[in-house]
Amino acid sequence: MTLRRALPGLFAALALSACAGGPPDAPLPDEAVGAPASAFTLSPGTPVDGNLRLTLRRGQPSASGMLATNGQNLPVTVTGLSAQGGGARVDLRGQVYGLPQGERSFPGTYNIVTDGTGGMTELTGGLRLGNENLVLIVMEPPREGEVLTVAQGGMVARLGR
C-alpha cells in the first residue's frame, strides 16, 4: 500500500477519534451560578472601598449618583432600584466593599444578598446588594416610611450617565 492510498484512511481515523471525546459537560444547576451569600460576609473592621450616593426620582426609570473611590468621584447610573413611599425624590447612601480591580469591578447586576435577616444587614438595617465580581453595596436604610425594592432581575449599575 502506498502512502498516497493510506493518507485518506489515516485522516478519516484521526477525525473520527477527535470526535469521540464523549458527551459535553452538563450545565451547572441554577443554584450553582453566582456567588454564595457567604462570599459577601463582612468581618469587623473590613475597610470601605467606596461610598455611593444615589438619587431616585418618582416616575424615572433610572437613578443617578456618584461613586467615591480611590480619590475619584465617578458618575453612576442604576436601573432596577426603586423606593416605595416618601416624596418625589429619595436620596440614598451606601458603602461599597470589594473593589479589587477599582472601578472596573463595580458595573454589573446586583441582587439581594441575604444574611439570615431577609437581606437586611445587622450593621445598619439597610439593603445588601452583591454583584458577580463579589462587590457588595450596603445601602443605608431610607427615611422612615420609605421602602427600597429591587427588580426581579436585579439592580443594574453602570459607570457614566
ROSE-4610 file (N, C-alpha, C; in Angstrom, 1 decimal, always signed):
// ROSE-4610
residu = [M/M/M/T/T/T/L/L/L/R/R/R/R/R/R/A/A/A/L/L/L/P/P/P/G/G/G/L/L/L/F/F/F/A/A/A/A/A/A/L/L/L/A/A/A/L/L/L/S/S/S/A/A/A/C/C/C/A/A/A/G/G/G/G/G/G/P/P/P/P/P/P/D/D/D/A/A/A/P/P/P/L/L/L/P/P/P/D/D/D/E/E/E/A/A/A/V/V/V/G/G/G/A/A/A/P/P/P/A/A/A/S/S/S/A/A/A/F/F/F/T/T/T/L/L/L/S/S/S/P/P/P/G/G/G/T/T/T/P/P/P/V/V/V/D/D/D/G/G/G/N/N/N/L/L/L/R/R/R/L/L/L/T/T/T/L/L/L/R/R/R/R/R/R/G/G/G/Q/Q/Q/P/P/P/S/S/S/A/A/A/S/S/S/G/G/G/M/M/M/L/L/L/A/A/A/T/T/T/N/N/N/G/G/G/Q/Q/Q/N/N/N/L/L/L/P/P/P/V/V/V/T/T/T/V/V/V/T/T/T/G/G/G/L/L/L/S/S/S/A/A/A/Q/Q/Q/G/G/G/G/G/G/G/G/G/A/A/A/R/R/R/V/V/V/D/D/D/L/L/L/R/R/R/G/G/G/Q/Q/Q/V/V/V/Y/Y/Y/G/G/G/L/L/L/P/P/P/Q/Q/Q/G/G/G/E/E/E/R/R/R/S/S/S/F/F/F/P/P/P/G/G/G/T/T/T/Y/Y/Y/N/N/N/I/I/I/V/V/V/T/T/T/D/D/D/G/G/G/T/T/T/G/G/G/G/G/G/M/M/M/T/T/T/E/E/E/L/L/L/T/T/T/G/G/G/G/G/G/L/L/L/R/R/R/L/L/L/G/G/G/N/N/N/E/E/E/N/N/N/L/L/L/V/V/V/L/L/L/I/I/I/V/V/V/M/M/M/E/E/E/P/P/P/P/P/P/R/R/R/E/E/E/G/G/G/E/E/E/V/V/V/L/L/L/T/T/T/V/V/V/A/A/A/Q/Q/Q/G/G/G/G/G/G/M/M/M/V/V/V/A/A/A/R/R/R/L/L/L/G/G/G/R/R/R]
num = [1/1/1/2/2/2/3/3/3/4/4/4/5/5/5/6/6/6/7/7/7/8/8/8/9/9/9/10/10/10/11/11/11/12/12/12/13/13/13/14/14/14/15/15/15/16/16/16/17/17/17/18/18/18/19/19/19/20/20/20/21/21/21/22/22/22/23/23/23/24/24/24/25/25/25/26/26/26/27/27/27/28/28/28/29/29/29/30/30/30/31/31/31/32/32/32/33/33/33/34/34/34/35/35/35/36/36/36/37/37/37/38/38/38/39/39/39/40/40/40/41/41/41/42/42/42/43/43/43/44/44/44/45/45/45/46/46/46/47/47/47/48/48/48/49/49/49/50/50/50/51/51/51/52/52/52/53/53/53/54/54/54/55/55/55/56/56/56/57/57/57/58/58/58/59/59/59/60/60/60/61/61/61/62/62/62/63/63/63/64/64/64/65/65/65/66/66/66/67/67/67/68/68/68/69/69/69/70/70/70/71/71/71/72/72/72/73/73/73/74/74/74/75/75/75/76/76/76/77/77/77/78/78/78/79/79/79/80/80/80/81/81/81/82/82/82/83/83/83/84/84/84/85/85/85/86/86/86/87/87/87/88/88/88/89/89/89/90/90/90/91/91/91/92/92/92/93/93/93/94/94/94/95/95/95/96/96/96/97/97/97/98/98/98/99/99/99/100/100/100/101/101/101/102/102/102/103/103/103/104/104/104/105/105/105/106/106/106/107/107/107/108/108/108/109/109/109/110/110/110/111/111/111/112/112/112/113/113/113/114/114/114/115/115/115/116/116/116/117/117/117/118/118/118/119/119/119/120/120/120/121/121/121/122/122/122/123/123/123/124/124/124/125/125/125/126/126/126/127/127/127/128/128/128/129/129/129/130/130/130/131/131/131/132/132/132/133/133/133/134/134/134/135/135/135/136/136/136/137/137/137/138/138/138/139/139/139/140/140/140/141/141/141/142/142/142/143/143/143/144/144/144/145/145/145/146/146/146/147/147/147/148/148/148/149/149/149/150/150/150/151/151/151/152/152/152/153/153/153/154/154/154/155/155/155/156/156/156/157/157/157/158/158/158/159/159/159/160/160/160/161/161/161]
x = [+0.9/+0.0/+0.9/+0.6/+1.4/+0.9/+1.7/+1.4/+0.2/+0.2/-0.9/-2.3/-2.3/-3.6/-3.9/-2.9/-3.1/-3.5/-3.2/-3.5/-5.0/-5.8/-7.3/-7.8/-7.4/-7.9/-7.3/-6.1/-5.5/-6.2/-6.4/-7.2/-8.6/-9.3/-10.6/-10.5/-9.5/-9.4/-9.1/-8.2/-7.9/-9.1/-9.9/-11.1/-12.1/-12.3/-13.2/-12.8/-11.5/-11.1/-11.2/-11.0/-11.2/-12.6/-13.6/-15.0/-15.5/-14.7/-15.2/-14.8/-14.8/-14.4/-15.4/-16.6/-17.6/-18.6/-19.7/-20.7/-20.1/-20.7/-20.2/-20.6/-19.9/-20.3/-21.7/-22.3/-23.7/-23.6/-24.6/-24.6/-24.8/-24.3/-24.4/-25.9/-26.3/-27.7/-27.8/-29.0/-29.2/-28.6/-28.8/-28.3/-26.8/-26.1/-24.6/-24.1/-24.9/-24.5/-24.5/-23.4/-23.4/-22.6/-22.4/-21.6/-22.5/-22.0/-22.8/-22.8/-23.9/-24.1/-22.9/-22.2/-21.1/-19.9/-19.9/-18.8/-18.9/-20.1/-20.3/-20.3/-19.7/-19.7/-18.6/-19.0/-18.0/-17.5/-16.2/-15.6/-15.5/-15.5/-15.4/-14.1/-14.2/-13.0/-12.8/-13.6/-13.4/-13.4/-12.4/-12.3/-13.4/-13.9/-14.8/-14.0/-14.4/-13.6/-14.2/-15.5/-16.1/-17.4/-17.9/-19.2/-20.0/-21.3/-22.2/-23.3/-23.7/-24.8/-25.7/-27.0/-27.9/-29.1/-29.7/-31.0/-32.0/-33.1/-34.2/-35.3/-35.8/-36.9/-38.1/-39.3/-40.5/-40.8/-41.2/-41.5/-40.4/-39.1/-38.0/-37.5/-37.1/-36.7/-35.3/-34.5/-33.2/-32.9/-31.8/-31.4/-29.9/-29.5/-28.1/-27.5/-26.1/-25.4/-23.9/-23.2/-21.7/-21.2/-20.1/-19.3/-18.0/-17.7/-16.4/-15.5/-14.4/-13.5/-12.1/-11.1/-9.7/-9.5/-10.1/-9.9/-10.6/-11.5/-12.2/-13.7/-14.5/-15.9/-16.4/-16.9/-17.3/-18.9/-19.4/-20.8/-21.4/-22.5/-23.1/-24.6/-25.1/-26.5/-26.9/-28.1/-28.6/-30.1/-30.5/-31.9/-32.2/-33.5/-34.0/-34.1/-33.9/-34.0/-35.0/-35.9/-37.0/-37.3/-38.0/-38.4/-39.9/-40.5/-42.0/-42.2/-43.2/-43.5/-42.6/-42.8/-41.9/-42.3/-41.4/-41.7/-41.3/-41.2/-40.9/-39.5/-38.6/-37.2/-36.7/-35.9/-35.3/-33.8/-33.1/-31.6/-31.2/-30.3/-29.8/-28.2/-27.7/-26.3/-26.0/-24.8/-24.3/-22.8/-22.4/-20.9/-20.6/-19.5/-19.1/-17.9/-18.0/-16.9/-16.4/-15.2/-14.7/-14.5/-13.7/-13.4/-11.9/-11.6/-10.2/-9.6/-10.4/-10.0/-10.4/-10.6/-11.0/-12.4/-12.6/-14.0/-14.4/-13.4/-13.8/-14.6/-14.6/-15.3/-16.8/-17.0/-18.3/-19.5/-19.4/-20.5/-21.0/-22.3/-22.9/-24.3/-24.8/-26.1/-26.0/-26.7/-26.6/-28.0/-27.8/-29.0/-28.9/-30.1/-30.1/-29.3/-28.5/-27.7/-28.3/-28.7/-29.3/-28.3/-28.5/-27.6/-28.4/-29.5/-30.3/-31.4/-31.4/-32.4/-33.2/-33.3/-34.1/-33.5/-32.1/-31.4/-31.1/-31.5/-31.2/-29.9/-29.1/-27.9/-28.0/-27.3/-27.4/-26.6/-25.7/-24.9/-25.7/-26.5/-27.2/-28.7/-29.2/-30.6/-30.9/-29.9/-30.1/-30.0/-30.2/-30.2/-28.8/-28.6/-27.3/-27.4/-26.6/-26.7/-25.3/-25.2/-23.9/-23.9/-22.8/-22.7/-21.8/-21.6/-20.9/-19.4/-18.9/-17.5/-17.2/-18.2/-18.1/-18.0/-18.6/-18.7/-20.0/-19.9/-21.0/-21.4/-22.6/-23.1/-24.1/-23.8/-24.6/-25.3/-26.6/-27.4/-27.9/-27.8/-28.3/-29.9/-30.5/-32.0/-32.5/-33.6/-34.1/-34.9/-35.3/-36.1/-37.3/-37.8/-38.9/-40.1/-40.8/-41.9/-41.6/-40.3/-39.8/-39.3/-39.5/-39.1/-38.4/-37.1/-36.4/-36.8/-37.0/-37.2/-36.3/-36.0/-35.1/-35.9/-35.7/-36.4/-36.1/-36.9/-36.7/-35.4/-35.0/-33.7/-32.5/-32.7/-31.6/-31.5/-30.6/-30.3/-29.1/-29.1/-28.0/-27.3/-26.0/-25.3/-24.2/-24.1/-23.0/-22.4/-21.2/-20.5/-20.8/-21.0/-21.3/-22.8/-23.2/-24.6/-25.3]
y = [-1.2/+0.0/+1.2/+2.2/+3.4/+4.4/+5.4/+6.4/+7.2/+7.4/+8.2/+7.5/+6.2/+5.5/+5.4/+5.4/+5.3/+6.6/+7.7/+9.0/+9.3/+9.0/+9.3/+8.5/+7.2/+6.4/+6.9/+7.3/+7.9/+9.1/+10.0/+11.3/+11.0/+10.0/+9.6/+9.1/+8.3/+7.7/+8.8/+9.7/+10.8/+11.7/+12.0/+12.8/+12.1/+10.8/+10.1/+10.0/+9.8/+9.8/+11.1/+12.2/+13.6/+13.8/+13.2/+13.4/+12.5/+11.6/+10.6/+11.0/+12.2/+12.7/+12.5/+12.1/+11.9/+13.0/+12.9/+14.0/+15.2/+16.4/+17.6/+17.6/+18.4/+18.5/+19.1/+18.6/+19.0/+20.4/+21.3/+22.7/+22.7/+23.7/+23.8/+24.1/+23.6/+23.9/+25.4/+25.9/+27.3/+27.8/+27.0/+27.4/+27.5/+26.9/+26.9/+28.1/+28.8/+30.0/+31.2/+32.0/+33.2/+32.8/+33.9/+33.7/+33.3/+32.5/+32.2/+33.4/+33.5/+34.6/+34.7/+33.6/+33.7/+34.4/+34.5/+35.3/+36.8/+37.2/+38.6/+38.9/+38.0/+38.3/+39.3/+40.2/+41.3/+40.9/+41.0/+40.8/+42.2/+42.2/+43.5/+44.2/+45.4/+46.2/+46.1/+45.5/+45.4/+46.8/+47.2/+48.6/+48.9/+50.1/+50.5/+50.9/+50.4/+50.7/+51.9/+52.3/+53.4/+53.8/+55.0/+55.4/+55.8/+55.3/+55.5/+56.4/+57.4/+58.3/+58.2/+58.0/+57.8/+58.7/+59.2/+60.0/+59.3/+58.8/+58.2/+59.3/+59.4/+60.4/+59.6/+59.9/+59.2/+59.3/+58.1/+58.1/+58.0/+58.0/+57.9/+56.4/+55.9/+54.5/+54.2/+55.3/+55.1/+56.1/+55.8/+56.7/+57.1/+58.2/+58.6/+59.1/+59.1/+59.5/+59.4/+59.3/+59.3/+58.1/+57.5/+56.5/+57.2/+57.4/+58.0/+56.8/+56.7/+55.6/+56.0/+55.7/+56.0/+57.4/+58.3/+59.7/+60.3/+59.5/+59.9/+59.9/+60.8/+60.8/+60.4/+59.2/+58.6/+58.7/+59.2/+59.2/+57.7/+57.5/+56.2/+56.3/+55.3/+55.2/+53.8/+53.7/+52.4/+52.3/+51.1/+50.8/+49.6/+49.4/+48.3/+48.5/+49.7/+50.0/+51.1/+50.9/+51.9/+52.0/+53.1/+53.3/+53.5/+52.9/+53.0/+53.9/+54.8/+55.7/+56.9/+57.9/+59.1/+60.1/+61.0/+62.1/+61.7/+62.8/+62.6/+62.3/+62.6/+62.4/+61.6/+60.6/+59.8/+59.8/+60.3/+60.3/+59.1/+58.3/+57.1/+57.2/+56.5/+56.4/+54.9/+54.5/+53.2/+53.1/+52.0/+51.8/+50.6/+50.7/+49.7/+49.0/+47.6/+46.8/+45.9/+45.5/+44.5/+45.1/+46.1/+46.7/+46.3/+45.0/+44.6/+45.2/+45.4/+46.0/+47.4/+48.1/+49.5/+49.6/+50.7/+50.9/+49.9/+49.1/+48.1/+47.0/+46.8/+45.7/+46.1/+47.4/+48.0/+47.7/+48.0/+47.7/+46.3/+46.1/+44.8/+44.7/+43.5/+43.3/+42.9/+43.6/+43.4/+42.8/+41.7/+41.1/+41.2/+41.0/+41.0/+39.8/+40.1/+39.1/+39.0/+37.8/+37.6/+37.2/+37.6/+37.3/+36.7/+36.0/+35.5/+36.4/+37.6/+38.6/+39.1/+38.3/+38.7/+39.8/+39.9/+40.9/+42.1/+42.3/+43.4/+43.1/+44.1/+43.9/+44.3/+43.5/+43.8/+45.1/+45.5/+46.7/+48.0/+48.1/+49.4/+49.2/+48.0/+47.9/+48.2/+48.3/+48.7/+47.4/+47.7/+46.6/+46.2/+44.9/+44.4/+43.9/+44.4/+44.0/+43.6/+42.4/+41.9/+41.6/+41.8/+41.5/+40.3/+40.0/+38.8/+39.0/+40.2/+40.4/+40.5/+40.0/+40.0/+41.4/+42.4/+43.7/+43.7/+44.3/+44.4/+45.8/+46.2/+47.5/+47.3/+48.0/+48.0/+49.4/+49.4/+50.6/+50.9/+52.2/+52.6/+52.7/+52.5/+52.5/+53.8/+53.8/+55.1/+55.8/+57.0/+57.6/+56.8/+57.0/+56.3/+56.5/+55.4/+55.5/+55.1/+54.9/+54.6/+53.1/+52.4/+51.0/+50.9/+50.3/+50.1/+48.7/+48.7/+47.4/+47.3/+46.0/+45.7/+44.9/+45.2/+44.5/+43.0/+42.2/+40.7/+40.3/+41.0/+40.7/+41.4/+42.1/+42.7/+44.2/+44.9/+46.3/+46.3/+47.0/+47.1/+48.4/+48.4/+49.6/+49.7/+50.9/+51.2/+52.6/+52.7/+54.0/+54.9/+56.2/+57.1/+57.5/+58.5/+58.9/+58.4]
z = [+0.0/+0.0/+0.0/-0.9/-0.9/+0.1/+0.3/+1.3/+0.8/-0.6/-1.2/-0.9/-0.9/-0.7/+0.8/+1.7/+3.1/+3.8/+3.2/+3.8/+4.0/+3.0/+3.3/+4.4/+4.6/+5.7/+7.0/+7.0/+8.2/+8.7/+7.8/+8.1/+8.6/+8.0/+8.5/+9.9/+10.2/+11.5/+12.6/+12.2/+13.1/+13.4/+12.4/+12.5/+13.4/+13.2/+14.0/+15.5/+15.7/+17.1/+17.8/+17.0/+17.6/+18.1/+17.4/+17.7/+18.8/+19.2/+20.1/+21.6/+21.9/+23.2/+24.3/+23.9/+24.9/+24.9/+25.7/+25.7/+26.4/+26.0/+26.7/+28.2/+29.0/+30.4/+30.6/+31.6/+31.9/+32.4/+32.1/+32.6/+34.1/+34.8/+36.2/+36.6/+37.7/+38.1/+38.5/+38.4/+38.7/+40.0/+41.0/+42.3/+42.4/+41.5/+41.5/+40.8/+40.1/+39.3/+40.3/+40.2/+41.1/+42.4/+43.2/+44.4/+45.6/+46.4/+47.6/+48.5/+49.3/+50.2/+51.2/+51.5/+52.5/+51.9/+50.5/+49.9/+50.2/+50.6/+50.9/+52.4/+53.2/+54.7/+55.0/+55.8/+56.2/+57.6/+57.8/+59.1/+59.7/+61.1/+61.8/+61.3/+61.0/+60.5/+59.0/+58.3/+56.8/+56.3/+55.5/+55.0/+53.9/+54.0/+52.9/+51.7/+50.5/+49.3/+48.6/+48.9/+48.2/+48.9/+48.6/+49.1/+47.9/+47.9/+46.9/+47.3/+46.5/+46.7/+45.4/+45.7/+44.6/+44.8/+43.8/+43.9/+43.0/+43.6/+42.9/+42.8/+41.6/+41.3/+40.9/+41.5/+41.2/+39.7/+39.1/+37.7/+36.7/+37.2/+36.4/+36.3/+35.2/+35.1/+35.7/+35.9/+36.5/+37.6/+38.3/+39.4/+39.0/+39.4/+39.2/+40.4/+40.4/+41.6/+41.3/+42.5/+42.4/+43.2/+42.7/+43.5/+43.8/+45.1/+45.5/+45.9/+45.2/+45.4/+44.9/+45.7/+45.3/+45.0/+45.7/+45.5/+44.2/+43.6/+42.4/+42.7/+42.1/+42.1/+40.7/+40.6/+39.3/+39.2/+38.1/+37.9/+37.7/+38.3/+38.3/+37.9/+37.1/+36.8/+37.1/+37.8/+38.1/+37.6/+37.3/+37.0/+37.8/+38.1/+38.8/+40.3/+40.8/+42.2/+42.3/+43.3/+43.5/+44.9/+45.3/+46.7/+46.7/+47.7/+47.9/+49.0/+48.9/+50.0/+49.9/+50.8/+50.8/+49.7/+49.4/+48.5/+47.0/+46.2/+44.8/+44.5/+45.5/+45.4/+46.7/+46.4/+47.5/+47.4/+48.4/+48.4/+49.2/+48.6/+49.2/+49.4/+50.4/+50.6/+50.8/+50.4/+50.7/+50.7/+51.4/+51.4/+50.5/+49.8/+48.8/+49.3/+49.2/+49.6/+48.5/+48.4/+47.5/+46.1/+46.0/+44.6/+44.3/+44.1/+43.9/+42.6/+41.7/+40.4/+40.3/+41.4/+41.3/+40.7/+40.0/+39.5/+38.4/+37.8/+36.8/+37.4/+38.7/+39.4/+39.7/+39.7/+40.1/+39.2/+37.9/+37.0/+37.0/+36.9/+36.8/+37.4/+37.5/+38.0/+39.5/+40.4/+41.8/+42.2/+43.0/+43.6/+45.1/+45.7/+47.2/+47.7/+48.7/+49.4/+50.8/+51.1/+52.4/+53.4/+54.6/+55.7/+56.9/+56.6/+57.7/+58.2/+57.7/+58.1/+56.9/+55.9/+54.7/+53.9/+53.8/+53.0/+53.8/+55.0/+55.8/+56.5/+56.7/+57.5/+58.9/+59.8/+61.2/+61.5/+60.6/+60.9/+60.8/+59.7/+59.5/+59.3/+59.1/+58.8/+57.4/+56.5/+55.1/+54.3/+53.0/+52.0/+51.6/+51.4/+51.0/+49.5/+48.6/+47.2/+46.8/+46.1/+45.6/+44.1/+43.4/+42.0/+41.7/+40.5/+40.0/+40.3/+40.5/+40.8/+42.3/+43.1/+44.6/+45.2/+44.5/+45.1/+45.9/+47.1/+48.0/+48.3/+48.1/+48.4/+49.6/+50.7/+51.9/+51.9/+51.5/+51.4/+52.8/+53.2/+54.4/+54.3/+55.4/+55.3/+54.9/+54.1/+53.7/+54.9/+54.7/+55.7/+56.1/+57.3/+57.8/+56.9/+56.6/+55.7/+54.2/+53.9/+52.6/+52.6/+51.6/+51.5/+50.1/+50.2/+49.0/+48.4/+47.0/+46.4/+45.2/+44.9/+43.8/+42.8/+41.5/+40.4/+40.4/+39.9/+39.9/+39.3/+38.2/+37.5/+38.2/+39.3/+40.0/+39.6/+40.3/+40.0/+39.1/+38.0/+37.1/+37.3/+37.6/+37.8/+36.7/+36.2/+35.3/+35.6/+35.2/+35.4/+34.2/+34.5/+33.5/+33.6/+32.8/+32.9/+31.7]
